[in-house]
Amino acid sequence: MRQTTSLTPKRFNPCPEHLDEELTHSEPQIQAHPLGVRPSGNAWTSSSVHARDCIGTLGTLPDEVILVILEWLEDLDLLRLGRTCRAFFAFTSSDDLWKALLLRDGRPISRWRGSWRATYLERLSPDVRPIDCRLYSDTLYRPFFCSQINLSQFATGTPSSNRIPRLTDLCQADFSTSWNDRPFILTNPVKKWPVFTKWCQEALLHRYGDVEFRAEAVDWPLSTYIEYMNNTHDESPLYLFDKDFIRKMNLSIGEKGGAYAPPECFGDDLFAVLGEQRPDSRWLIIGPERSGSTFHKDPNATSAWNAVIRGSKYWIMFPGSILPPGVFVSEDQSEVTSPLSIAEWLLTFHQEARRMAGCVEGICHEGEVLHVPSGWWHLVVNLESAIAITQNFIPRSHLKSALEFLEKKADQVSGFGNDVKDPYQLFLEKMKLNHSEMLEQHEQQHVASTKKRKWEQLLERGDKTSTDEKGGFRFDFVNDEAEDIP
């Protein structure tokens, strides 16, 4: 399922004109923007000169469009334009522009310098003098504002009806019969893993500091990413999400001598029958506070578990049949459109989401593991710097949904290697070889379910066409004359 973001923020609430004035005790202090950028609404009450009035014809364009135009400029062009006036200095100093340049070029960086602009230009941070540009722009102010919000406030006051169940552990039989379609948190299994006692930032840096890991669109040495993680002010921080960590870290998996073992309650992963041809399934996840994932469903109709080794994560979830507020999907559900950042969604839609039926939420703390059922919408955000391991799997109880997804939504299947041309047929053949009885039982249930649906359709059609005598009805068979039934 491809995920996109909307271009403009939704219902952004500006802060007062004097950004450094005292806020309520329940809210964190919001610092003034270093370049004097303020929310657009504040321009109505300001008597000062508006820097936007000095940029000529471009001033007629929305701020979002100006930034899109600036994305086409090279680094020297941005620097030159930024010297022409205060407004363009503020626009061309947008860190997102320099982040895009660095990620587009794929150039290696010697070290993280506190901002994308400073890192790209290899300057000390802050490399922009704190001047008052007198620019009123929601587009430029919103990321700065959202980057300072303490997101932990959204993880408090959870209604009792919304709380994700917490269990010490679970047996495989109970999971299969009662819990395979429900989110829950286990508090015990992860604490038995060797990585739980061994992994922390310092230990990983010492052993794997020079190893490159995937962080969204870039491959950085772990030492560079940790430096970034501990010194970033990004609204949506870069998230280390590496599918190759087992090989890179030379780890083994399993109860005997393994670095970790999947919790026993989840049982067999049916995708394991594919061996080396299985789709991507395991990831190492490292990220700072505020990093995470906006609303999505896991790929290929898989379920997942997410184990927190260090830190804590806030989760908010909905069944697949309930679309979270502020999220839009295409007709075939292949594309998801959501607000620009997790912070913006929480600011705008969190209260509404909590009042909706089906909403569940909770914090997965250090040493705990959360279950994400197949097809569930979920948003997750780090409440502090965190290290986690996650794995996608197909439990026995979800064989049907996995087969249907692979067969009927082939264009949305992801994670398979280029050598796999037909994932559905491959999975079907491997299941026949390794779990023939389970597959046969599934096919029998499928046939019985199909017959039942056809019979119900015939009954429904008969009900709609029965009009002859009071209390009578008749079946309406296709291509046959219906006979009255006494």
C-alpha positions in Angstrom: 0.0 0.0 0.0 1.7 3.2 -1.1 1.6 6.1 1.3 1.5 9.8 0.3 1.0 13.0 2.1 -1.2 16.0 1.6 0.4 19.2 0.4 -1.3 21.6 2.8 -1.8 21.3 6.6 -5.3 20.9 8.0 -6.8 23.5 10.4 -3.5 24.7 11.7 -3.9 26.7 14.9 -1.4 29.6 15.1 0.2 30.7 18.3 0.1 34.3 19.6 2.0 37.1 17.9 4.5 37.2 20.8 5.9 33.7 20.5 7.8 33.9 23.7 5.0 35.1 25.9 3.9 33.0 28.8 1.8 29.9 27.9 -0.4 28.0 30.2 1.3 25.7 32.8 0.0 22.6 31.0 1.7 23.5 27.7 5.5 23.5 26.9 7.2 26.8 26.2 7.2 27.4 22.4 10.4 29.3 21.4 10.4 32.1 18.8 11.3 31.0 15.3 15.0 31.9 14.8 14.2 33.8 11.6 11.2 35.6 13.0 8.6 33.5 11.0 5.1 33.7 12.4 1.7 32.1 11.6 -0.1 33.8 8.7 -3.0 34.9 10.9 -0.8 37.1 13.0 -0.3 39.4 10.0 -3.8 40.8 10.5 -2.9 42.4 13.8 0.7 43.4 13.0 1.7 46.9 12.1 5.2 46.0 10.9 6.2 45.7 7.3 5.4 42.3 5.8 8.5 40.8 4.1 6.2 39.0 1.6 5.3 42.3 0.0 8.9 42.6 -1.2 9.1 39.5 -3.4 7.4 40.9 -6.5 5.2 38.7 -8.7 6.0 35.6 -6.7 4.1 37.1 -3.8 0.9 36.3 -5.6 1.6 32.6 -5.2 0.8 30.4 -2.2 3.7 29.6 0.0 3.4 25.9 -0.8 3.9 26.7 -4.5 6.9 28.9 -3.8 8.6 26.0 -2.0 7.8 23.6 -4.8 9.4 26.1 -7.3 12.5 26.4 -5.0 12.8 22.6 -5.0 14.0 22.9 -8.7 16.9 25.1 -7.7 20.5 23.9 -7.1 22.4 24.8 -3.9 24.2 27.9 -5.3 20.9 29.2 -6.7 19.3 28.9 -3.3 22.1 30.7 -1.6 22.1 33.5 -4.2 18.3 33.9 -4.0 18.4 34.0 -0.2 20.6 37.1 -0.3 18.0 39.2 -2.3 15.6 39.9 0.6 14.4 38.8 4.0 11.5 36.8 2.7 13.6 34.7 0.3 16.2 34.3 3.0 13.5 32.6 5.2 12.2 30.5 2.3 15.6 29.3 1.1 16.7 28.5 4.6 13.9 25.9 4.9 15.7 22.8 6.1 13.4 20.6 4.0 14.9 22.0 0.8 18.4 21.1 1.9 17.3 17.7 3.1 15.9 17.0 -0.4 19.1 18.1 -2.0 21.2 15.9 0.2 19.0 12.8 -0.2 18.6 13.4 -4.0 22.3 13.6 -4.6 22.9 10.5 -2.3 26.3 12.1 -1.3 28.0 10.7 1.8 28.3 13.0 4.8 31.3 13.2 7.1 29.2 14.1 10.1 25.8 15.4 11.1 26.1 19.1 11.9 22.7 19.8 13.6 20.6 20.7 10.5 20.3 19.6 6.9 21.5 23.0 5.6 24.6 23.0 7.8 25.3 19.4 7.0 24.9 19.9 3.2 27.1 23.0 3.3 29.5 21.4 5.8 29.2 24.4 8.1 28.9 24.5 11.9 25.3 24.7 13.2 23.5 27.0 13.5 24.7 28.3 10.2 21.9 30.8 9.8 22.0 34.0 11.8 18.9 34.5 14.0 17.4 37.6 12.3 13.8 38.8 12.1 12.6 38.2 8.6 9.2 39.5 9.4 7.5 36.8 7.4 4.0 35.5 8.1 3.7 31.9 6.8 1.9 28.9 8.1 3.9 26.7 5.6 7.2 27.7 7.2 6.1 28.1 10.7 4.1 24.8 11.1 7.1 22.4 10.9 9.0 24.6 13.4 6.0 24.6 15.8 5.3 20.9 15.4 8.9 20.0 16.1 8.7 21.5 19.6 5.4 19.9 20.7 5.8 17.3 23.4 3.9 14.3 21.9 3.8 12.5 25.3 0.7 14.6 26.2 -1.3 12.6 23.6 -0.5 9.3 25.2 -2.1 10.3 28.5 -5.7 10.2 29.7 -6.6 7.2 27.6 -10.3 6.2 28.0 -10.6 2.8 29.7 -12.6 1.5 26.7 -9.7 2.4 24.4 -6.9 0.7 26.2 -4.9 -2.0 24.5 -5.0 -5.1 26.7 -1.8 -5.9 28.6 -0.9 -9.5 29.3 2.2 -11.1 30.9 2.3 -13.8 28.3 0.0 -15.9 26.1 -0.1 -19.5 24.9 -0.4 -20.4 21.2 -3.8 -22.0 21.6 -5.3 -18.9 23.3 -3.8 -16.7 20.6 -5.3 -18.8 17.8 -8.7 -18.9 19.3 -9.2 -15.6 21.0 -6.4 -13.0 20.2 -5.3 -13.4 16.6 -7.6 -10.5 15.5 -7.0 -8.2 18.5 -4.1 -5.9 19.4 -2.5 -6.7 22.8 0.8 -6.0 24.6 2.9 -8.8 26.2 5.1 -7.6 29.1 7.2 -10.8 29.7 8.8 -12.5 26.6 11.1 -9.7 25.5 12.8 -9.4 28.8 14.2 -13.0 28.3 16.0 -12.0 25.1 19.8 -11.5 25.2 19.5 -8.3 23.1 17.3 -6.8 25.9 20.2 -6.9 28.3 22.9 -6.1 25.8 21.6 -3.5 23.4 21.7 0.2 24.1 23.1 3.2 22.1 26.6 2.9 23.5 26.8 -0.9 23.0 25.5 -0.7 19.4 27.9 2.2 18.6 30.9 0.3 20.0 30.2 -2.8 17.9 28.4 -1.6 14.8 29.4 2.1 14.6 30.9 1.7 11.1 28.2 -0.5 9.7 25.8 1.1 7.3 22.1 0.8 7.9 19.1 2.0 5.9 17.4 5.1 7.2 14.5 5.7 4.8 16.2 7.0 1.6 19.9 6.9 2.7 22.4 4.4 3.9 24.4 5.9 6.8 27.0 4.4 9.2 25.3 3.8 12.5 27.6 6.4 14.2 26.3 9.1 11.8 22.7 8.2 12.4 23.1 8.1 16.2 24.7 11.6 15.9 21.7 12.8 13.9 19.2 11.1 16.3 20.7 12.9 19.3 20.8 16.3 17.7 17.9 16.8 15.3 15.0 19.3 15.4 13.2 17.8 12.4 9.4 17.8 12.5 9.5 14.3 11.1 12.9 12.8 12.0 14.6 10.3 9.7 13.7 6.7 10.8 16.3 3.9 10.7 14.4 0.9 9.3 16.7 -1.8 8.1 15.6 -5.1 6.7 19.1 -6.6 6.4 20.1 -6.2 10.1 20.4 -9.9 10.8 23.2 -10.3 8.2 24.9 -7.0 8.9 25.0 -7.7 12.6 25.7 -11.4 12.2 22.8 -12.4 14.5 21.1 -15.7 14.9 17.4 -16.1 15.8 15.9 -18.8 18.1 15.5 -20.0 21.6 18.9 -21.8 21.7 21.7 -19.3 21.4 19.8 -16.7 19.4 19.9 -13.0 19.9 16.1 -13.1 20.2 13.2 -15.4 19.4 9.7 -14.6 18.2 7.2 -14.9 21.1 5.9 -18.5 21.2 2.3 -17.5 21.2 2.4 -16.4 17.5 3.2 -20.0 16.4 4.2 -20.9 12.9 4.8 -18.1 10.3 3.3 -19.6 7.2 5.4 -17.4 4.9 8.4 -19.4 6.3 7.5 -22.1 3.7 8.9 -19.8 1.1 12.4 -20.0 2.5 14.8 -17.5 0.9 12.0 -16.4 -1.5 9.8 -15.0 1.3 9.1 -11.3 1.3 10.9 -8.9 3.6 9.8 -9.7 7.1 12.2 -8.4 9.8 13.4 -4.9 10.6 15.7 -3.2 13.1 14.0 0.1 14.0 15.9 3.0 15.6 14.7 6.5 15.9 14.6 9.7 18.1 11.6 11.2 19.9 8.8 12.2 17.4 9.9 9.6 14.8 7.5 6.9 13.7 5.0 5.9 11.0 1.8 7.6 10.0 -1.4 5.5 9.6 -0.9 2.4 7.4 -1.7 -1.3 7.1 1.0 -3.9 7.1 1.9 -5.4 3.7 0.6 -8.6 2.1 -2.2 -9.0 4.7 0.4 -10.0 7.3 0.2 -9.6 11.1 3.1 -8.2 13.0 4.8 -7.9 16.4 6.9 -5.0 17.5 9.3 -5.4 20.4 10.7 -2.4 22.2 14.3 -3.0 23.4 14.9 0.6 24.6 12.6 3.5 24.9 8.8 3.6 24.5 6.2 3.9 21.7 2.7 5.2 21.6 0.3 3.3 19.3 -3.2 4.3 18.2 -5.1 1.7 16.1 -8.4 1.0 14.2 -9.9 -2.1 12.7 -9.5 -2.3 8.9 -13.2 -1.5 8.4 -12.9 1.9 10.2 -10.9 4.6 8.4 -9.1 6.9 10.9 -10.0 10.6 10.7 -7.8 12.7 8.4 -6.8 9.6 6.4 -7.9 9.0 2.8 -7.5 6.0 0.6 -7.9 5.4 -3.1 -10.8 3.2 -4.3 -8.6 0.1 -4.5 -6.9 1.0 -1.2 -3.4 1.1 -2.9 -2.7 4.7 -1.9 -3.0 6.3 1.5 -3.1 10.1 1.9 -2.5 11.5 5.4 -1.3 14.8 6.9 2.3 15.8 6.6 3.5 14.6 10.0 2.6 12.6 13.0 2.6 15.7 15.2 0.2 17.5 12.9 -2.3 14.5 12.9 -2.1 14.4 16.7 -2.8 18.1 17.0 -5.6 18.0 14.6 -7.4 14.7 14.8 -6.4 12.9 18.0 -9.4 14.0 20.1 -11.8 13.1 17.3 -10.1 9.7 16.9 -10.4 8.8 20.6 -14.2 9.3 20.4 -14.6 6.9 17.5 -15.8 3.4 18.0 -13.1 0.8 17.4 -10.2 3.1 18.5 -7.6 1.4 20.7 -4.4 2.9 22.0 -1.6 2.4 24.4 2.1 2.7 25.2 4.5 -0.2 24.6 7.3 0.2 27.1 10.8 -1.0 27.2 10.9 -4.8 27.3 7.4 -5.2 25.9 6.0 -6.4 22.6 2.8 -5.3 20.8 0.7 -7.4 18.4 -0.7 -5.8 15.2 -3.4 -7.9 13.7 -3.6 -8.2 9.9 -5.5 -5.4 8.2 -5.5 -3.0 11.2 -4.7 0.7 10.7 -2.0 1.9 13.0 0.0 5.0 13.8 3.1 4.7 16.0 5.4 7.4 17.4 8.5 7.2 19.6 7.9 9.1 22.9 11.7 9.0 23.4 14.7 7.6 21.6 14.0 4.0 20.9 15.4 0.7 19.6 13.1 -2.0 18.5 12.7 -5.2 16.4 9.6 -5.9 14.4 8.6 -8.9 12.3 5.6 -9.5 10.0 4.1 -13.0 9.8 1.1 -15.0 8.7 -0.5 -17.0 11.5 -2.4 -20.2 10.7 -5.7 -18.4 11.4 -5.0 -15.8 8.7 -4.2 -18.2 5.8 -7.4 -17.2 4.0 -6.8 -13.5 4.1 -3.2 -13.9 2.9 -4.2 -16.1 0.0 -6.9 -13.7 -1.1 -4.6 -10.7 -0.9 -1.9 -12.4 -3.0 -4.4 -13.5 -5.6 -6.8 -10.6 -5.8 -4.5 -7.7 -5.0 -1.4 -8.7 -6.9 -0.6 -5.1 -7.8 -0.3 -4.3 -4.1 2.0 -7.2 -3.1 5.4 -6.0 -2.0 8.7 -7.2 -0.5 9.3 -10.2 -2.9 12.6 -10.5 -4.9 12.7 -9.9 -8.6 13.0 -13.7 -9.1 9.4 -14.2 -7.8 7.0 -13.6 -10.7 3.8 -14.9 -9.2 3.8 -14.8 -5.4 0.3 -16.3 -5.1 1.2 -19.4 -7.1 4.5 -19.8 -5.3 2.9 -19.6 -1.9 0.2 -22.0 -3.0 2.7 -24.6 -4.2 4.8 -24.4 -1.1 1.8 -24.7 1.1 0.8 -27.9 -0.8 4.2 -29.4 -0.1 4.5 -28.4 3.5 1.0 -28.0 4.9 -1.3 -30.0 2.5 -3.8 -30.8 5.2 -4.2 -27.2 6.3 -4.5 -26.0 2.7 -7.1 -28.8 1.9 -9.1 -27.7 5.0 -9.0 -24.1 3.8 -10.2 -25.1 0.3 -13.1 -27.1 1.8 -14.1 -24.1 3.9 -13.8 -21.9 0.9 -16.1 -24.1 -1.2 -18.6 -24.4 1.6 -18.6 -20.6 2.1 -19.0 -20.0 -1.6 -22.1 -22.4 -1.7 -23.5 -20.7 1.3 -23.2 -17.3 -0.3 -24.9 -18.5 -3.5 -27.8 -20.0 -1.5 -28.2 -16.7 0.5 -28.2 -14.8 -2.8 -30.9 -17.1 -4.2 -33.0 -16.7 -1.1 -32.6 -12.9 -1.2 -33.6 -12.8 -4.9 -36.6 -15.0 -4.1 -37.7 -12.7 -1.3 -37.6 -9.7 -3.6 -39.7 -11.4 -6.2 -42.4 -13.0 -4.1 -45.6 -11.1 -4.6 -48.3 -13.5 -5.7 -50.2 -14.6 -2.6 -50.2 -13.4 0.9 -47.7 -15.5 2.9 -46.4 -17.1 -0.3 -43.0 -16.7 -2.0 -41.1 -18.0 -5.0 -37.5 -18.6 -6.0 -36.2 -16.7 -9.0 -33.7 -18.9 -10.7 -31.6 -17.4 -13.5 -32.7 -18.6 -17.0 -35.6 -20.6 -15.5 -39.2 -19.9 -15.0 -40.0 -19.4 -11.4 -42.7 -21.7 -9.9 -44.9 -20.8 -7.0 -44.1 -22.6 -3.9 -47.2 -23.5 -1.8 
